[in-house]
Amino acid sequence: MLYFCLSTVPLSNETVQRRIDEIGDDVESQLVQILPRIDHAIQIDVSTVRGNEALLMGYVRFVHEKEAKEEMLFVISLPAETKAMSLFVAVKDFYEDKEIAMKKIIQCATDGASAMVGQLLMKREIPDVIAIHC
């Protein structure tokens, strides 16, 4: 019976990709509703993929309804040359686009040299942010 039920679920590549995209959009939508109202920490990391492409990933941690949460906030495609300014601008643009005040970031964790310099840019934007390099 269970096999029959599962065999009727469409699992083509397009269907699976569409469902993954819909889940991601739903999580982002929920976060965009929550984050403007609460202080949160962000961790950013850059990963290089496929030759000249880099991905900037942002994770957030926050307390919501008395429960600690950790969620992936964004994945942004960047040119492979990831300088501090491009990392900072990508994060700032995301926050502005989603209408989340950057002052809600209370802690920023990064790794890598360019990300460390990006922390200085973050401190200029948010003087009270706690910047951590790991």
C-alpha positions in Angstrom: 0.0 0.0 0.0 2.7 2.5 1.0 4.7 1.6 -2.1 1.7 2.3 -4.3 1.1 5.7 -2.6 4.8 6.7 -3.0 4.9 5.5 -6.6 2.1 7.9 -7.5 4.1 10.9 -6.3 5.7 12.7 -9.3 9.5 12.8 -8.8 10.9 14.1 -12.1 13.9 16.4 -11.9 11.7 19.4 -12.7 9.1 18.5 -10.0 11.7 18.0 -7.4 13.5 21.3 -8.3 10.2 23.2 -8.3 9.3 21.8 -4.8 12.8 22.7 -3.5 12.4 26.2 -4.8 8.9 26.6 -3.3 10.2 25.4 0.1 13.1 27.9 -0.1 10.8 30.7 -1.1 8.5 29.8 1.9 11.4 29.8 4.4 12.7 33.1 3.0 9.2 34.6 3.2 8.9 33.6 6.9 12.3 35.0 7.7 11.5 38.3 6.0 8.5 38.6 8.2 10.4 37.8 11.5 13.9 39.4 11.1 12.8 43.0 10.8 11.3 42.7 14.3 14.2 41.0 16.2 17.9 41.2 16.7 19.8 38.4 15.1 23.3 37.1 14.3 24.5 36.4 10.8 27.3 34.1 9.6 28.6 34.6 6.1 30.7 32.2 4.1 32.0 32.2 0.5 32.4 29.0 -1.5 33.9 28.9 -5.0 32.2 26.7 -7.5 32.4 25.9 -11.2 35.4 28.0 -12.3 34.7 31.7 -12.0 31.6 31.6 -9.8 31.4 32.1 -6.0 28.5 31.7 -3.7 27.9 33.9 -0.7 25.9 32.1 1.9 24.3 33.8 4.8 22.9 32.0 7.9 21.0 33.7 10.7 20.5 32.8 14.3 17.9 34.3 16.5 15.4 33.6 19.2 11.8 33.5 18.2 8.9 32.5 20.5 11.4 31.5 23.2 13.1 29.1 20.9 16.6 29.4 19.3 16.5 29.1 15.5 19.1 28.8 12.8 18.2 29.2 9.2 19.9 29.7 5.8 18.9 33.2 4.8 20.4 33.5 1.4 22.7 32.2 -1.3 24.0 34.9 -3.6 26.0 34.3 -6.7 29.1 36.5 -7.0 32.0 36.9 -9.4 34.9 34.6 -8.4 37.0 37.6 -7.2 35.3 38.1 -3.8 36.6 41.3 -2.3 35.4 42.6 1.0 33.4 45.4 -0.6 31.5 43.0 -2.9 30.6 40.7 0.1 29.4 43.7 2.1 27.4 45.2 -0.7 25.8 41.9 -1.4 24.6 41.5 2.2 23.6 45.2 2.4 21.6 44.9 -0.9 19.8 41.8 0.3 18.8 43.5 3.6 17.6 46.6 1.8 15.7 44.6 -0.9 13.9 42.6 1.9 13.4 45.8 4.0 15.3 44.5 7.0 17.2 47.1 8.9 20.9 46.2 9.1 21.0 47.5 12.7 19.1 44.4 13.7 22.3 42.5 13.1 24.0 42.2 16.5 26.7 39.8 15.6 28.5 38.9 12.4 30.8 35.8 12.0 33.0 35.4 9.0 36.1 33.5 7.9 38.8 34.3 5.3 40.8 37.5 4.8 38.4 39.4 2.6 35.5 38.6 4.9 37.6 40.0 7.8 37.9 43.3 5.9 34.2 43.1 5.2 33.7 43.0 9.0 35.3 46.5 9.2 32.7 47.7 6.6 30.0 46.1 8.7 31.2 47.9 11.8 31.1 51.2 10.0 27.4 50.5 9.0 26.5 49.0 12.4 28.9 50.4 15.1 27.7 48.1 17.9 27.9 44.8 15.9 30.0 42.1 17.5 32.3 40.9 14.7 33.8 37.4 15.0 36.4 35.8 12.8 36.5 32.0 12.9 
